[in-house]
Amino acid sequence: MGKSWKNPIKAENAARKGAIFTKLAREIQVAAKLGGPDPEYNPRLRMALEAARKQSVPQDTIERAIKKGAGLIEGLEIEEVTYEGFGPHKVGIIVECQTDNRTRTVAEVRSLFKKYNGSLGETGSVSWMFERIGLIEGTKEGSFDLEEEAIEAGANDVSKASDGTCSFITSPDSLDSVRQILSNRGWHLTKSELSYRPKTISDLNDQQKQEVYEFLNVLDEHDDTHRIHATLSY
């Protein structure tokens, strides 16, 4: 006989892994819908597949998501929606979601904002606090001059994280061209997307920052959340 109870830690880990798989599969489906099912000609899909494989998403889940996105099999329609609002201490927040039911999603996202003393706003209520940018992340083997790489690719700005990942900032219109040049120069790219960068940073003390981070973590764990942008320095 099987055990009549489940290890709560294992159950929690399984649930978390399932949620990650769902989010990764949705990104694959959206990428295939927008750019086609062939990753060789669809950079967004190619990076989505790489992210999924790093998380050990089953191959049948990946293939099913591609086919759904390409319209080869029936499935729930996944759409991208963006919400704007103010979190704790009036921090500006943009939430990008991928959902099969926007009515459900907006109600749940609004509830989370309210729970943490924030408020969901109308379109444009917060986006003016951000700059629309292209964001490319990747790594490159060997020695190189990072500033020179950025200049040669046509990027507007570049930075390097402690783990060696480099982030290139572009204008939205030049995202694809900069991505292609970096790829041709030997960069292994892990992200290439339109993003948001705060124009000003909210002035918060340590306690206030902790409260905002708690809210952002909860918001990020929501099933439909894809990306979150806030007027914070990271």
C-alpha positions in Angstrom: 0.0 0.0 0.0 1.1 3.5 -0.6 1.5 6.0 2.2 -1.6 7.9 3.2 0.3 11.2 3.6 2.6 13.3 1.6 5.8 15.0 2.7 4.9 18.7 2.8 8.3 19.8 1.7 8.3 17.5 -1.3 4.7 18.5 -2.2 5.7 22.2 -2.0 8.7 21.7 -4.2 6.6 19.7 -6.7 4.0 22.5 -6.8 6.7 25.1 -7.3 8.3 23.1 -10.1 4.9 22.7 -11.7 4.3 26.4 -11.7 7.7 27.0 -13.3 7.0 24.5 -16.0 3.6 26.2 -16.7 5.2 29.6 -17.1 8.0 28.3 -19.3 5.5 26.4 -21.5 3.3 29.6 -21.9 6.4 31.5 -23.0 7.1 28.8 -25.6 3.5 28.9 -26.8 3.5 32.7 -27.1 6.9 32.7 -28.9 5.8 30.1 -31.4 2.5 32.0 -32.0 4.3 35.3 -32.7 7.4 34.1 -34.6 6.6 30.6 -35.9 7.6 27.1 -34.6 11.1 26.9 -36.0 13.6 28.1 -33.4 16.3 28.7 -36.1 14.2 31.6 -37.4 12.6 32.6 -34.1 15.1 34.0 -31.6 12.5 34.4 -28.8 11.4 30.7 -29.2 15.0 29.6 -29.3 15.8 31.3 -25.9 12.5 30.1 -24.4 13.4 26.5 -25.3 16.9 26.9 -23.8 15.3 28.3 -20.6 12.9 25.4 -20.5 15.6 22.7 -21.0 17.7 24.3 -18.2 14.7 23.7 -15.9 14.3 20.1 -17.2 10.9 20.7 -18.6 9.7 17.4 -20.2 10.2 17.3 -24.0 6.6 16.3 -24.6 5.5 19.5 -22.7 7.8 21.6 -24.9 6.6 20.0 -28.1 2.9 20.4 -27.1 3.5 24.1 -26.3 5.1 24.7 -29.7 2.3 23.0 -31.5 -0.4 24.9 -29.6 1.3 28.2 -30.3 1.7 27.4 -34.0 -2.0 26.3 -34.2 -1.1 22.7 -35.1 -3.2 21.4 -32.2 -6.1 22.8 -30.2 -5.5 24.5 -26.9 -6.3 27.4 -24.7 -5.4 30.7 -26.3 -2.6 32.5 -24.4 -2.4 36.2 -24.7 0.0 38.8 -23.3 -1.5 41.6 -21.1 0.1 44.4 -19.2 -1.1 46.0 -16.0 0.1 49.1 -14.2 -0.2 50.2 -10.6 1.3 51.5 -7.4 2.7 49.0 -4.9 3.5 49.7 -1.3 4.9 53.2 -0.6 3.8 54.4 -4.1 6.4 52.4 -6.0 5.5 52.3 -9.7 5.0 48.8 -11.0 4.4 47.3 -14.4 3.2 43.7 -14.5 3.4 41.7 -17.8 1.2 38.6 -17.8 0.5 35.6 -20.0 -3.0 34.3 -19.5 -5.8 32.3 -20.9 -8.4 34.3 -19.0 -7.7 38.0 -18.7 -10.8 38.6 -16.6 -9.6 36.2 -13.9 -6.0 37.5 -14.1 -6.9 41.2 -13.7 -9.1 40.4 -10.7 -6.4 38.4 -9.0 -3.7 40.9 -9.7 -5.9 43.7 -8.4 -6.5 41.7 -5.2 -2.8 41.3 -4.6 -2.1 45.0 -5.1 -4.9 45.8 -2.6 -3.7 43.2 -0.1 -0.3 44.9 0.1 -1.7 48.5 0.3 -1.2 49.2 -3.3 -3.7 49.9 -6.2 -4.0 48.8 -9.8 -4.3 51.8 -12.1 -5.4 52.5 -15.6 -3.2 52.2 -18.7 -0.7 55.0 -18.6 -0.9 55.6 -14.9 2.6 54.3 -14.3 4.2 53.7 -17.7 5.3 57.4 -17.9 7.7 56.6 -15.0 9.6 54.1 -17.3 11.6 54.2 -20.5 10.8 51.6 -23.1 14.0 49.8 -24.0 15.4 46.7 -25.7 17.2 44.4 -23.3 19.7 41.7 -24.4 21.6 39.5 -22.0 24.4 37.0 -22.7 27.9 35.8 -22.1 31.0 35.4 -24.2 34.0 33.2 -23.9 37.6 34.6 -23.9 38.9 38.1 -23.3 37.1 41.1 -24.8 36.5 44.8 -24.2 32.9 45.1 -23.1 32.6 48.8 -24.0 34.0 48.0 -27.4 31.5 45.1 -27.9 28.6 47.4 -27.1 29.8 50.1 -29.5 30.4 47.7 -32.3 26.9 46.2 -31.8 25.2 49.6 -31.6 24.0 49.3 -28.0 23.3 52.4 -26.0 24.5 51.1 -22.7 26.1 47.9 -21.2 26.7 46.5 -17.7 28.2 43.3 -16.3 26.7 41.3 -13.4 28.8 39.4 -10.8 28.0 36.0 -12.5 29.5 37.3 -15.7 26.3 37.9 -17.5 26.3 41.1 -19.6 23.3 43.3 -20.2 23.0 45.5 -23.3 20.5 48.3 -23.5 19.2 49.3 -26.9 16.4 51.4 -28.4 13.3 49.3 -29.1 13.7 49.7 -32.9 17.3 48.4 -32.9 16.8 45.4 -30.6 16.9 42.9 -33.5 19.9 44.4 -35.2 22.0 44.6 -32.0 21.0 41.0 -31.2 22.1 39.8 -34.6 25.4 41.6 -34.4 26.2 40.2 -30.9 25.3 36.7 -32.0 27.6 37.1 -35.0 30.4 38.3 -32.7 30.3 35.1 -30.6 27.9 36.0 -27.8 25.7 33.3 -26.3 22.4 35.2 -25.8 20.0 34.2 -23.1 17.5 37.1 -23.3 16.4 39.4 -26.0 13.2 41.3 -25.3 11.5 44.7 -25.1 11.6 45.8 -21.5 11.2 48.8 -19.2 13.8 50.9 -17.3 12.7 53.3 -14.5 13.4 56.9 -15.2 13.5 57.7 -11.5 14.1 55.5 -8.5 11.7 55.5 -5.5 13.3 56.8 -2.4 12.7 54.2 0.3 14.3 53.3 3.6 15.4 49.7 4.3 12.1 48.7 6.0 10.0 50.1 3.1 12.2 48.3 0.6 11.7 45.0 2.4 7.9 45.5 2.3 8.1 46.2 -1.4 10.3 43.2 -2.1 7.8 41.0 -0.2 5.0 42.2 -2.4 7.0 41.7 -5.6 7.9 38.2 -4.6 4.3 37.3 -4.0 3.3 39.0 -7.3 6.0 37.1 -9.1 4.7 33.8 -7.8 1.3 34.3 -9.3 0.6 31.8 -12.1 0.0 34.3 -14.8 2.9 36.7 -14.1 5.6 36.8 -16.7 7.7 39.9 -16.0 7.7 42.6 -13.3 9.2 46.1 -13.5 9.4 48.5 -10.6 10.9 51.9 -9.9 13.6 50.4 -7.8 17.4 49.9 -8.2 18.4 46.2 -8.3 
